[in-house]
Amino acid sequence: MTQEIRQPEVPWAPARVTSEHLRALTPLVSEADRDRSVLVADRAGNLAVVTPDAAAAGCLAGEMRLLATRADLLDAGLTESWRAGRLTGPVVAVCTAEAASLNAAERDAA
């Protein structure tokens, strides 16, 4: 019988989300048409805006956690404007409120 040897769990550091992190999700197309629409945090609490595929791979590997998506901002009241090339509406208000909500959740999880 083999025995599984588990590595000790590395704790998750809380991430500090600002409205600027969420505003990075608002362009509809970025960097050579790569859709970067997911905000993730790594174990150290470092934030990155990545593609959905990169977020899924990192989350499945246990190295990232999903914080927000462009869809969350749409649900919060922003709208897609292909003419402007980004999400529009009360961007500052929505991003500030969503950042406050995410930071409260991060504090509660710590």
C-alpha distances in whole Angstrom, upper triangle without the diagonal:
4,7,10,13,16,19,22,24,28,30,33,36,39,41,45,46,50,52,52,49,49,52,50,49,53,54,53,53,52,51,52,51,47,47,45,45,42,42,39,38,35,33,36,38,40,42,42,44,42,41,39,37,36,36,33,31,31,31,28,26,27,30,33,34,37,40,43,44,47,47,47,50,52,51,52,56,56,57,56,60,59,63,62,58,57,56,59,60,60,58,58,58,55,53,54,53,50,49,50,48,45,45,46,42,41,42,41,37,37
4,7,9,13,16,19,21,24,27,30,33,36,38,42,43,47,49,49,45,46,49,47,46,50,50,50,49,48,48,48,48,44,44,42,42,39,39,36,34,32,30,33,35,37,38,39,40,38,38,37,34,33,33,31,28,28,28,25,23,24,26,30,31,34,37,40,41,45,45,44,48,49,48,50,53,53,54,54,57,57,60,59,55,54,53,56,58,57,55,55,55,52,50,51,50,47,46,47,45,42,42,43,40,38,39,38,35,35
4,6,10,13,15,18,21,24,27,30,33,35,39,40,44,47,47,43,44,47,45,44,48,49,49,48,47,46,47,47,43,43,41,41,38,37,33,32,29,27,30,32,34,36,37,39,37,37,35,33,32,31,29,27,27,26,23,22,22,24,27,29,32,35,38,39,43,43,42,46,47,46,48,51,51,53,52,55,55,59,57,54,52,51,55,56,55,53,53,53,50,48,49,48,44,43,44,42,39,40,40,37,35,36,35,32,31
4,6,10,13,15,18,21,23,27,29,31,35,37,41,43,43,39,40,43,41,40,44,45,45,45,43,43,44,43,40,39,37,37,34,33,30,28,25,23,26,29,30,32,33,35,33,33,32,30,28,28,26,24,23,22,20,18,18,20,24,25,28,31,34,36,39,39,39,42,44,43,44,48,48,49,49,52,52,55,54,50,48,48,51,52,52,49,49,49,46,44,45,44,41,40,41,39,36,36,37,33,31,33,32,28,28
4,7,10,12,15,18,21,24,27,30,33,35,39,41,41,38,39,42,40,40,43,44,45,44,43,42,43,43,39,39,37,37,33,32,29,27,24,21,24,27,28,30,31,34,32,33,32,30,28,27,26,23,22,22,20,17,17,19,22,24,28,30,34,35,39,39,39,42,44,43,44,47,47,49,48,51,51,55,53,50,48,47,50,51,51,48,48,48,45,43,44,43,40,39,39,38,34,35,35,32,30,31,31,27,26
4,6,8,12,15,17,21,24,26,30,31,35,38,38,34,36,39,37,36,40,41,41,41,40,39,41,40,37,36,34,33,30,29,25,23,20,18,20,23,25,27,28,30,29,30,29,27,25,24,23,21,19,19,17,15,14,16,19,21,24,27,30,32,36,36,35,38,40,40,40,44,44,46,45,48,48,52,50,47,45,44,47,48,47,44,44,44,42,39,40,39,36,35,36,34,31,31,31,28,26,28,27,23,23
4,6,9,12,15,18,21,23,27,29,33,36,35,32,33,37,35,34,38,39,40,40,38,37,39,39,35,34,32,32,28,27,23,21,18,15,17,20,22,24,26,28,27,29,28,26,24,23,22,20,18,18,17,14,13,14,17,19,23,25,29,31,34,35,34,37,39,39,39,43,43,44,44,47,47,50,48,45,43,42,45,46,45,42,42,43,40,37,38,38,35,33,34,32,29,29,30,27,24,26,26,22,21
4,6,9,13,15,19,21,25,27,31,34,34,31,32,36,34,34,38,39,40,40,38,38,40,39,36,35,32,32,28,26,23,20,17,14,16,18,21,23,25,28,27,29,28,27,25,23,23,21,19,18,18,15,13,14,17,18,22,24,28,30,34,34,33,36,38,38,38,41,42,44,44,46,47,50,48,45,42,42,44,45,44,41,41,41,38,36,36,36,33,31,31,30,27,26,27,24,22,23,23,19,18
4,6,9,12,15,18,22,24,27,30,31,27,29,32,31,30,34,36,37,37,35,35,37,37,33,32,29,28,25,23,19,16,14,10,13,15,18,20,22,25,24,26,25,24,22,20,20,19,16,15,15,13,10,11,14,15,18,20,24,26,30,31,29,32,35,34,34,38,38,40,40,43,44,47,44,42,39,38,41,42,40,38,37,37,35,32,32,32,29,27,28,26,23,23,23,21,18,19,19,16,15
4,7,9,13,15,19,21,25,28,28,25,26,30,28,28,32,34,35,35,33,33,35,35,31,30,27,27,23,21,17,14,11,7,9,12,15,17,19,22,22,25,24,24,21,19,20,18,15,14,16,13,10,10,12,13,17,19,22,25,29,30,28,30,33,33,33,36,36,38,38,41,42,45,42,39,37,36,39,40,38,35,35,35,33,30,30,30,27,25,26,25,21,21,22,19,16,18,18,15,13
4,6,10,12,16,18,22,25,26,23,24,28,27,27,30,32,34,34,32,33,35,35,31,30,27,26,22,19,16,13,10,7,8,10,13,16,19,22,22,24,24,24,21,19,20,19,16,15,16,15,11,11,12,12,16,17,20,23,27,28,26,28,31,31,30,34,34,36,37,40,41,43,41,38,35,34,37,37,36,33,32,32,30,27,27,27,24,22,22,22,18,17,18,16,13,14,14,11,9
4,6,9,12,15,18,21,22,19,20,24,23,23,27,29,30,31,29,29,32,32,28,27,23,22,19,16,12,9,8,5,6,7,10,12,15,18,19,21,21,22,19,16,18,17,14,13,15,14,10,9,9,9,12,13,17,20,23,25,23,25,28,27,27,30,30,33,33,36,37,40,37,35,32,31,33,33,32,29,28,28,26,24,23,23,21,18,19,18,15,14,15,13,10,11,12,9,8
4,6,10,12,16,19,20,17,19,22,22,22,26,28,30,30,29,29,32,32,28,27,23,22,19,16,13,9,8,6,5,5,9,11,15,18,19,22,22,23,20,18,20,20,16,15,18,17,14,12,11,11,14,13,17,20,23,25,23,24,28,27,26,30,30,32,33,35,37,39,36,34,31,30,32,32,30,28,26,27,25,22,21,22,19,17,17,17,14,12,14,13,9,10,12,10,7
4,7,9,13,16,17,15,16,20,20,20,23,26,28,29,27,28,31,31,28,26,22,21,17,14,12,9,9,8,8,5,9,10,14,17,19,22,21,23,20,18,20,20,17,16,19,19,15,14,12,11,12,11,14,18,21,23,20,21,25,24,23,26,26,29,30,33,34,37,34,32,29,27,29,29,27,24,23,23,21,19,18,18,16,13,13,13,10,8,10,9,5,7,9,8,6
4,6,10,13,14,11,13,16,16,17,20,22,25,25,24,25,28,28,25,23,19,18,15,11,9,7,8,9,8,4,6,7,11,13,16,19,19,21,18,16,18,19,16,15,19,19,16,14,11,10,11,9,12,15,18,20,18,19,22,22,21,24,24,26,27,30,31,33,30,28,25,24,26,26,24,21,20,20,19,16,15,16,14,11,12,12,9,7,10,10,7,9,12,10,10
4,7,10,11,10,12,14,15,16,19,21,24,25,24,25,28,28,25,23,20,18,16,12,11,9,12,13,11,7,8,8,12,14,17,20,21,23,21,18,21,22,19,19,22,22,19,17,15,13,13,11,13,16,18,20,18,18,22,22,20,23,22,25,26,28,30,32,29,27,24,23,24,24,22,19,17,18,17,14,13,14,12,9,10,11,8,6,10,11,8,9,13,13,12
4,7,8,6,8,11,12,13,15,18,21,22,21,22,26,25,23,20,17,15,13,9,10,9,13,14,13,10,10,8,10,12,15,18,19,21,19,17,20,22,19,18,22,22,20,18,15,13,12,9,10,13,15,17,14,14,18,18,16,19,19,22,23,25,26,28,25,24,20,19,20,20,18,15,14,15,13,10,10,11,9,6,8,9,7,6,10,11,9,11,14,14,14
4,5,5,7,9,10,12,14,17,20,21,20,22,25,25,23,21,17,16,14,11,13,13,16,18,16,13,12,10,12,13,16,19,20,23,21,19,22,24,22,21,25,26,24,21,18,17,15,12,12,14,15,18,15,14,18,18,16,18,17,20,21,23,25,26,23,22,19,17,18,18,16,13,11,12,12,8,7,10,9,5,8,11,9,9,12,13,12,14,17,18,18
4,5,5,6,9,10,11,14,17,19,19,21,24,23,22,19,16,15,14,12,14,15,18,21,20,16,15,12,13,13,17,19,20,23,22,20,23,25,23,23,26,27,26,23,20,18,16,13,12,13,13,16,13,11,15,16,13,15,14,17,18,20,22,23,20,19,16,14,15,15,12,9,7,9,8,5,5,8,8,6,8,11,10,11,14,15,15,17,19,20,21
4,5,5,6,9,10,12,16,17,16,18,21,21,19,18,15,14,14,11,14,15,18,21,19,16,14,11,12,11,15,18,19,22,21,19,23,24,22,23,26,27,25,23,20,19,17,14,13,14,13,17,15,13,16,18,16,17,15,18,18,19,21,22,18,17,14,14,15,16,14,10,9,12,11,8,9,12,11,9,12,14,13,13,17,18,17,19,22,22,23
4,6,5,7,10,12,15,16,15,17,20,20,17,16,12,11,10,8,10,11,14,17,16,13,11,8,8,8,12,14,16,19,17,15,19,21,18,19,22,23,22,19,16,15,13,11,10,11,11,15,13,12,15,17,16,17,16,18,18,20,21,23,20,18,15,14,16,17,16,12,12,14,12,8,10,12,10,8,12,13,11,12,16,16,15,17,20,20,20
4,5,5,7,11,13,15,15,17,20,19,17,15,12,10,9,7,11,13,16,19,19,15,14,11,10,9,12,14,15,19,17,15,18,21,19,19,23,24,22,20,17,15,13,10,8,9,8,11,10,8,12,13,12,14,12,14,15,17,19,20,17,16,12,11,13,14,13,9,10,11,9,6,8,10,8,7,11,12,10,12,15,15,15,18,20,20,21
4,5,5,8,11,13,13,15,19,18,16,14,12,10,11,10,14,16,19,22,22,18,17,13,12,10,13,15,17,20,19,18,21,23,22,22,25,27,26,23,20,19,16,13,11,11,9,13,12,9,12,15,13,14,11,13,13,15,16,18,14,13,10,9,10,12,11,8,8,11,9,7,9,12,11,10,14,15,14,15,19,19,19,21,24,24,25
4,6,7,10,11,10,12,15,15,13,11,9,8,9,9,12,14,17,21,20,17,15,11,9,7,10,12,14,17,16,15,19,20,19,20,23,24,24,21,18,17,15,13,11,10,9,13,13,11,14,16,16,16,14,15,14,15,16,18,15,13,10,10,13,15,15,11,12,15,13,10,13,15,13,12,16,17,15,17,20,20,19,22,25,24,25
4,6,8,10,10,13,15,14,12,9,7,5,7,7,11,14,17,21,21,18,16,12,10,7,9,10,12,15,15,13,16,19,18,18,22,23,23,21,17,16,13,12,9,7,6,9,10,8,11,13,13,14,11,12,12,13,14,17,14,12,9,8,11,14,14,11,13,15,12,10,13,15,12,12,16,16,15,17,20,19,19,22,24,23,25
4,6,9,10,13,16,14,13,11,9,8,10,11,15,18,21,25,25,22,20,16,14,11,13,13,15,18,18,17,20,22,22,22,25,27,26,25,21,20,17,15,12,10,7,10,11,8,10,13,13,12,9,10,9,10,11,13,11,9,5,5,8,11,12,9,11,13,11,10,13,15,13,14,18,18,17,19,22,22,22,25,27,26,28
4,5,6,10,12,11,11,9,8,8,12,13,17,20,23,26,26,24,21,17,15,11,13,13,15,18,18,18,20,22,22,23,26,27,27,26,22,22,19,18,15,12,9,12,14,12,12,16,16,15,12,11,9,9,9,11,9,6,4,6,9,13,15,12,14,17,15,13,17,19,17,18,21,22,20,23,26,25,25,28,30,29,31
4,7,11,12,9,9,7,8,8,12,14,18,21,24,28,28,26,23,20,17,13,13,12,14,16,17,17,20,22,22,23,25,27,28,26,23,22,19,19,15,12,9,11,14,12,12,16,16,16,12,11,8,8,7,10,9,6,5,7,10,14,16,14,17,19,17,16,20,21,19,20,23,23,22,25,27,27,27,30,32,31,33
4,7,8,5,7,6,8,9,13,15,18,22,24,28,28,26,23,20,16,13,12,11,13,16,16,17,19,21,22,23,25,27,28,26,23,23,20,20,17,14,12,14,17,16,16,19,20,19,16,15,11,11,9,12,11,7,8,11,14,17,20,17,20,22,20,19,22,24,22,22,26,26,24,27,30,29,29,32,33,32,34
4,6,5,6,6,7,9,13,14,17,20,22,26,26,24,21,18,14,11,11,11,14,15,15,16,19,20,21,22,25,26,26,24,22,22,20,20,17,15,13,16,18,17,18,21,22,22,18,17,14,14,13,15,13,9,10,13,16,19,21,18,20,23,21,19,22,24,22,22,26,26,24,26,29,28,28,31,33,32,33
4,6,6,8,8,12,14,16,18,21,22,26,26,24,21,18,14,12,11,11,15,16,15,17,20,20,20,23,25,25,26,24,22,23,21,21,20,17,16,19,21,20,21,25,25,25,22,21,18,18,16,18,16,13,14,16,19,23,24,21,23,26,24,22,25,27,25,24,28,28,26,28,31,30,29,32,35,33,34
4,6,9,11,14,17,19,21,23,25,28,29,27,24,21,18,15,14,13,16,16,16,19,21,21,22,24,26,27,28,26,24,25,23,24,22,20,18,21,24,23,23,26,27,27,24,22,19,19,16,18,17,14,15,18,21,25,27,24,26,29,27,25,28,30,28,27,31,31,29,31,34,33,32,36,38,36,37
4,6,9,12,15,18,20,23,25,28,29,27,24,21,18,14,13,11,14,14,15,17,19,20,21,23,25,26,27,26,23,24,22,23,20,17,16,18,21,20,20,23,25,24,21,20,16,16,13,16,15,12,13,16,19,23,25,22,25,27,25,23,27,28,26,26,30,30,28,30,33,32,31,35,36,35,36
4,6,9,12,14,16,19,21,25,26,24,21,18,14,11,9,7,10,11,11,14,16,16,17,19,21,22,24,22,20,21,19,19,18,15,14,16,19,19,19,22,23,24,21,20,17,17,15,18,17,14,14,16,20,23,25,22,24,26,24,22,25,27,24,24,28,27,25,27,30,29,28,32,33,32,33
4,6,9,12,14,18,20,23,25,23,20,17,13,10,8,6,8,10,11,12,14,15,16,18,20,21,22,21,18,18,16,17,14,11,10,13,15,15,16,18,20,20,18,17,14,15,14,17,16,12,12,13,17,20,22,19,21,24,21,19,23,24,21,21,25,24,22,25,28,26,26,29,31,29,30
4,6,9,11,14,16,20,21,19,16,13,10,6,5,4,7,10,9,10,13,14,14,16,18,19,20,18,15,16,13,14,12,9,9,12,14,14,15,18,19,20,17,17,15,16,16,19,17,13,12,13,17,20,21,18,19,21,19,17,20,21,18,18,22,21,19,21,24,23,22,26,27,26,27
4,7,10,14,16,20,21,18,17,13,10,7,6,6,7,10,10,10,12,15,15,15,18,19,20,18,15,14,11,11,9,6,5,8,10,10,12,14,15,16,14,14,13,15,15,18,17,13,11,11,15,17,18,15,17,19,16,14,17,18,15,16,19,19,16,19,22,20,20,24,25,24,25
4,6,10,13,16,18,15,14,10,8,5,5,6,6,9,9,7,10,12,12,12,15,16,16,15,11,10,7,8,6,4,7,9,10,11,13,14,15,17,16,17,16,18,19,22,20,17,15,14,17,19,20,17,18,19,16,14,17,17,14,14,17,16,14,16,19,17,17,21,22,20,22
4,7,10,14,15,12,10,7,6,5,6,9,9,12,11,8,11,13,12,12,15,16,15,14,10,9,6,6,5,6,9,11,11,11,14,15,15,18,17,18,18,20,21,24,22,19,16,15,18,20,19,16,17,18,15,12,15,16,12,11,15,14,11,13,16,15,14,17,19,17,19
4,7,10,11,9,8,6,6,6,7,10,10,12,10,7,10,11,9,9,13,13,12,10,6,6,5,5,7,9,12,14,13,15,18,18,18,21,20,22,22,24,25,28,25,23,20,19,22,24,23,20,20,21,18,15,17,18,14,13,16,15,12,13,16,14,12,16,17,15,16
4,7,8,5,5,4,6,9,10,13,13,15,12,9,12,13,10,10,13,13,11,9,5,5,7,7,10,12,15,17,16,17,21,21,21,24,23,25,25,27,28,31,28,26,23,22,25,26,25,22,22,22,20,17,18,19,15,13,16,15,12,12,15,13,11,14,16,13,14
4,5,5,5,7,8,11,12,15,15,15,12,10,13,12,9,9,12,11,9,6,4,6,9,10,13,16,19,21,20,21,24,25,24,27,27,29,28,31,31,34,31,29,26,26,28,30,29,26,25,26,24,21,22,22,19,17,19,19,15,15,18,16,13,16,17,14,14
4,5,7,10,12,15,16,18,18,19,15,13,15,14,11,11,13,12,9,6,7,8,11,13,16,19,22,24,22,24,27,27,27,30,30,32,32,34,35,37,35,32,30,29,32,33,31,28,28,28,26,23,24,24,21,19,20,20,16,16,18,16,12,15,16,13,12
4,6,9,12,15,17,20,20,21,17,16,18,17,14,14,17,15,13,10,10,11,14,14,17,20,23,25,23,25,28,28,28,31,30,32,32,35,35,38,35,32,30,29,32,33,31,28,27,28,26,23,23,24,21,18,20,20,16,15,18,16,13,14,17,14,12
4,6,10,13,15,18,19,20,17,15,17,17,14,14,17,16,13,11,9,9,12,11,14,17,20,22,20,21,25,25,24,27,26,29,29,31,32,35,32,30,27,26,28,29,27,24,23,24,22,19,19,20,17,14,16,16,13,12,14,13,10,12,14,12,11
4,7,11,13,16,17,18,15,14,17,17,13,14,18,16,14,11,10,11,12,12,14,16,19,21,20,21,24,25,24,27,26,28,28,30,30,32,30,27,25,24,27,28,27,23,22,24,22,18,19,20,18,15,17,18,14,13,17,16,13,15,18,16,15
4,7,10,13,15,16,13,12,15,16,13,13,17,17,15,12,9,10,10,9,11,13,15,18,17,17,20,22,21,23,22,24,24,26,27,29,26,23,21,21,23,24,23,20,19,21,19,15,16,18,15,13,15,16,12,12,16,15,13,16,18,16,16
4,6,10,12,13,11,10,13,14,11,13,16,16,15,12,10,11,10,10,11,12,13,17,16,16,19,21,21,23,21,23,22,24,24,26,24,21,19,19,22,23,23,19,19,21,19,16,18,19,16,14,18,18,15,15,19,18,16,19,21,19,20
4,7,9,12,10,9,13,14,12,14,17,17,17,15,12,12,10,10,9,9,10,14,14,14,16,18,18,20,18,19,18,20,20,23,20,17,15,15,19,21,21,17,18,20,18,14,17,18,15,14,18,18,15,17,20,19,17,21,23,21,22
4,7,8,6,6,10,11,10,12,15,15,16,14,11,12,10,11,11,10,11,14,15,16,18,20,20,22,20,20,19,21,20,23,21,18,16,17,20,23,23,20,21,23,20,18,20,21,18,17,21,21,18,19,22,21,20,23,25,23,24
4,5,5,6,9,10,11,12,14,16,17,15,13,13,11,13,12,10,11,13,15,16,17,19,21,22,20,20,18,20,19,22,21,17,16,17,20,23,24,21,23,25,22,19,22,23,20,20,23,22,20,22,25,23,22,26,27,25,26
4,6,5,6,9,10,10,12,14,15,15,12,12,10,12,11,9,10,12,14,15,16,18,19,21,20,20,18,21,20,23,22,19,18,18,21,24,25,22,24,25,22,20,23,23,19,20,23,22,19,22,24,22,21,25,26,23,25
4,5,5,6,9,10,11,12,14,14,12,13,12,15,14,12,14,15,17,19,20,21,23,25,23,23,21,24,23,26,25,22,21,21,25,27,28,25,27,29,25,23,26,27,23,23,26,25,22,24,27,24,23,27,28,25,27
4,5,5,6,9,10,11,12,11,10,11,11,14,14,13,15,17,18,20,21,22,24,26,24,25,23,25,24,27,26,23,21,22,25,28,28,25,27,28,25,23,25,26,22,22,25,24,21,23,25,23,22,25,26,23,25
4,5,5,6,8,10,11,10,7,8,7,10,11,10,13,14,15,17,19,20,21,24,22,23,22,24,24,28,26,23,21,21,24,26,26,23,25,26,23,20,23,23,19,19,22,21,17,19,22,19,18,22,23,20,21
4,6,5,6,8,10,10,9,9,9,12,13,12,15,15,16,19,20,21,23,25,24,25,24,26,26,29,28,25,23,23,26,28,29,26,28,28,25,23,25,25,21,22,24,22,19,22,24,21,20,24,24,21,23
4,6,5,6,9,9,9,10,11,15,16,15,18,19,20,22,24,24,26,29,27,28,27,29,29,32,31,27,26,26,29,31,32,29,30,31,28,26,28,28,24,24,27,25,22,24,26,23,22,25,25,22,24
4,6,5,6,5,5,8,9,13,14,15,18,19,19,22,24,24,25,28,27,28,27,30,29,33,31,28,26,26,29,31,31,28,29,30,27,24,26,26,23,22,24,23,19,21,23,20,18,22,23,19,20
4,5,5,6,5,6,7,11,13,14,17,18,18,21,22,22,24,27,26,27,27,30,30,33,32,28,26,26,29,30,30,27,28,29,25,23,25,25,21,21,23,21,17,19,21,18,17,20,20,17,18
4,5,8,8,9,11,14,16,17,20,20,21,23,25,25,27,29,29,30,29,32,32,35,34,31,29,28,32,33,33,31,32,32,29,27,29,28,25,24,26,24,21,23,24,21,20,23,23,19,21
4,6,8,10,12,16,18,19,22,23,23,26,28,28,29,32,31,32,32,34,34,37,36,33,31,30,34,35,35,32,33,34,31,28,30,30,26,25,27,26,22,24,25,22,20,23,24,20,21
4,6,8,11,14,17,18,22,23,22,25,27,27,28,31,31,32,32,34,35,38,36,33,31,30,33,35,34,31,32,32,29,27,28,28,24,23,25,23,20,21,22,19,17,20,20,16,17
4,7,10,13,16,18,21,22,22,24,26,27,27,30,30,31,31,33,33,36,34,31,29,29,32,33,33,30,30,31,28,25,26,27,23,22,24,22,19,19,21,19,16,19,20,17,17
4,7,9,12,14,17,19,18,20,23,23,24,27,26,27,27,30,30,33,31,28,26,25,28,30,29,26,26,27,24,21,23,23,19,18,20,19,15,16,19,16,14,17,18,15,15
4,6,10,12,15,16,15,18,20,20,21,24,24,25,25,28,29,32,30,27,25,24,26,27,27,24,24,24,22,19,20,20,17,16,18,16,12,14,16,13,11,15,15,12,14
4,6,8,12,13,12,14,17,16,17,20,20,22,22,25,26,29,27,24,21,20,23,24,23,21,21,22,19,16,18,18,14,14,16,14,11,13,15,12,12,15,16,14,15
4,7,11,12,10,12,15,15,14,18,18,20,20,23,25,28,25,23,20,18,21,21,20,18,18,18,15,13,14,14,10,10,12,11,7,10,12,10,9,13,14,12,14
4,7,8,6,8,11,11,11,14,14,16,17,20,21,24,22,20,16,15,17,18,17,15,16,16,13,11,13,13,9,9,12,11,8,12,14,12,12,16,17,16,18
4,5,5,7,9,10,11,13,12,14,14,17,18,21,19,17,14,12,15,17,17,14,16,17,13,12,15,15,11,12,15,14,12,15,17,16,16,20,20,19,22
4,5,5,6,9,10,11,9,10,10,13,14,17,16,13,10,9,12,14,14,12,14,15,12,11,14,15,12,13,16,15,14,17,19,18,19,22,23,23,25
4,5,5,6,9,10,9,10,10,14,15,19,18,16,13,10,13,14,15,14,16,16,13,13,16,15,12,15,17,16,15,18,20,18,20,23,23,23,25
4,5,5,6,9,9,11,12,16,18,21,19,18,14,12,14,14,14,12,14,14,10,10,13,12,9,11,14,12,11,15,16,15,17,20,20,20,22
4,5,5,7,6,8,10,13,16,18,16,15,12,8,10,10,10,9,11,11,7,8,11,10,8,11,13,12,12,16,17,17,18,21,22,22,24
4,5,5,5,6,8,11,14,17,15,14,11,8,9,10,11,10,13,13,10,11,14,13,11,14,17,16,16,19,20,20,22,24,25,25,28
4,5,7,9,11,15,17,20,19,18,15,12,13,12,12,12,15,14,10,12,15,13,11,14,16,14,15,18,19,18,20,23,23,23,26
4,6,9,12,15,18,21,19,19,15,11,12,10,10,10,12,10,7,9,11,9,8,12,13,12,13,16,17,17,19,21,21,22,25
4,7,10,13,16,18,17,17,14,10,9,7,8,9,11,10,7,10,13,11,11,14,16,15,16,19,20,20,23,25,25,26,29
4,7,9,13,15,13,13,10,6,6,5,7,7,10,10,8,10,13,12,12,15,17,16,17,20,22,22,23,26,27,27,30
4,6,10,12,11,11,9,5,5,6,9,10,13,14,11,13,16,16,15,18,20,20,21,24,25,25,26,29,30,30,33
4,6,9,9,8,6,5,6,9,12,11,15,16,14,15,18,19,18,20,23,22,22,25,27,27,28,31,32,32,34
4,5,5,6,6,6,6,9,13,12,16,18,16,17,20,21,20,22,25,25,25,28,30,30,31,34,35,35,37
4,5,5,6,8,10,13,16,15,19,21,19,19,23,24,23,25,28,28,27,30,32,32,33,36,37,37,39
4,5,8,10,10,13,17,16,19,21,20,21,24,26,25,26,29,30,30,32,34,34,35,38,39,39,41
4,6,8,8,11,14,13,16,19,18,18,21,23,22,23,26,27,27,29,32,32,32,35,37,37,38
4,7,9,13,16,14,17,19,18,17,21,23,21,22,26,26,26,28,31,30,31,34,35,35,37
4,6,10,12,10,13,16,14,14,17,19,18,19,22,22,22,24,27,27,27,30,32,32,33
4,7,9,8,11,13,11,11,15,16,15,16,20,20,20,22,24,24,25,28,29,29,31
4,7,6,10,11,10,11,14,15,15,17,20,20,21,23,25,25,27,29,30,31,33
4,5,9,9,9,11,13,14,14,17,18,19,20,22,24,25,26,28,30,31,33
4,6,5,6,8,10,11,12,14,16,17,18,20,21,23,24,26,27,29,30
4,6,5,6,8,10,10,12,14,15,16,18,20,21,22,24,26,27,28
4,6,5,6,8,10,10,12,14,15,16,18,20,21,22,24,26,27
4,6,5,6,9,10,11,12,14,15,17,19,20,21,23,24,26
4,5,5,6,8,10,11,12,14,15,17,18,20,21,22,24
4,6,5,6,9,10,10,12,14,15,16,18,20,21,22
4,6,5,6,9,10,11,12,14,15,17,19,20,21
4,5,5,6,9,10,11,13,14,16,17,19,20
4,5,5,6,9,10,11,12,14,15,16,18
4,5,5,6,9,10,10,12,14,15,17
4,6,5,6,9,10,11,12,14,16
4,5,5,6,9,10,11,12,15
4,5,5,6,9,10,10,12
4,5,5,6,9,10,11
4,5,5,6,9,10
4,5,5,6,9
4,5,5,6
4,5,5
4,6
4
